[in-house]
Amino acid sequence: MNTALTTEPSTDELCCEPSGRPVLSAVDAQDKARILKALSDPNRLRLLSIVKAGDTGGSCVCDLTEPLDLGQPTVSHHLKILVDAGLLEREKRGTWAYYSLVPGALETASASLLAL
């Protein structure tokens, strides 16, 4: 009887050893995916660039429509996605909304990608 031809491993054998390196949890993956989805649109990248280049008092939504050649409802939609992703913060001043970068948000997003 030749047991060397057995193709089924026993239940006690593992095909490989786990690496022991930390892996991304499901919650962390969802958080990172939300940020990546927000950054995956060219208009949203341009909005971030415009807001970042603006003064520290924030950029009014009324000043963000012209550079993108988009309507106010579309720009507001993109801004909402960036706010929900934690990249921008919104401040209401009268009838207008002003947007500014969340301090450290871009650096945190970059570092979390590098940590993968």
DOFI-410573 format. One record per residue (C-alpha): x, y, z. Coordinates in steps of 0.2 Angstrom, whole numbers, padded with zeros to 4 digits, always signed. Example, Ala and Ser with C-alpha at 12.3 -4.5 7.8 and 13.67 -1.06 7.14 Angstrom:
REM DOFI-410573
+0062-0022+0039
+0068-0005+0036
REM end
This chain:
REM DOFI-410573
+0000+0000+0000
+0008+0016-0006
+0002+0031+0005
+0012+0044-0005
-0001+0045-0018
-0014+0052-0005
-0020+0069-0012
-0032+0073+0003
-0023+0082+0017
-0028+0078+0034
-0038+0090+0044
-0023+0093+0055
-0012+0100+0041
-0013+0118+0035
-0008+0122+0017
+0001+0137+0023
+0005+0147+0038
-0004+0163+0041
+0008+0178+0039
+0004+0186+0056
+0003+0203+0048
-0012+0214+0052
-0026+0214+0039
-0039+0227+0036
-0055+0225+0045
-0072+0226+0036
-0076+0242+0045
-0059+0250+0040
-0061+0244+0022
-0078+0252+0021
-0071+0269+0028
-0057+0268+0016
-0068+0264+0001
-0079+0279+0005
-0064+0290+0004
-0058+0282-0012
-0075+0284-0020
-0076+0302-0015
-0059+0305-0023
-0063+0294-0039
-0072+0308-0047
-0063+0322-0057
-0075+0336-0052
-0073+0331-0034
-0054+0331-0036
-0055+0348-0043
-0066+0354-0029
-0054+0349-0016
-0040+0358-0026
-0050+0374-0027
-0055+0373-0009
-0037+0369-0004
-0030+0384-0014
-0043+0396-0007
-0041+0406+0008
-0043+0399+0026
-0060+0406+0028
-0067+0393+0017
-0074+0393-0001
-0092+0398-0004
-0102+0386-0015
-0106+0401-0026
-0088+0403-0030
-0086+0384-0034
-0099+0382-0049
-0090+0393-0062
-0073+0385-0062
-0081+0368-0064
-0094+0374-0077
-0107+0364-0067
-0124+0370-0060
-0125+0373-0041
-0136+0358-0038
-0122+0347-0046
-0108+0355-0036
-0118+0354-0020
-0120+0335-0023
-0101+0333-0025
-0098+0344-0010
-0110+0333+0001
-0100+0317-0005
-0084+0326+0001
-0091+0331+0017
-0098+0314+0020
-0081+0306+0017
-0074+0317+0030
-0063+0327+0018
-0072+0344+0019
-0082+0353+0032
-0097+0364+0029
-0101+0380+0038
-0118+0389+0035
-0116+0408+0034
-0133+0416+0030
-0140+0408+0014
-0123+0402+0008
-0112+0387+0013
-0094+0388+0015
-0082+0373+0013
-0065+0370+0020
-0053+0356+0021
-0054+0345+0037
-0037+0348+0045
-0026+0333+0041
-0039+0324+0031
-0029+0323+0015
-0014+0317+0025
-0024+0304+0034
-0031+0297+0018
-0014+0296+0010
-0007+0288+0026
-0021+0275+0026
-0017+0270+0008
+0001+0268+0012
-0002+0257+0027
-0011+0244+0016
REM end
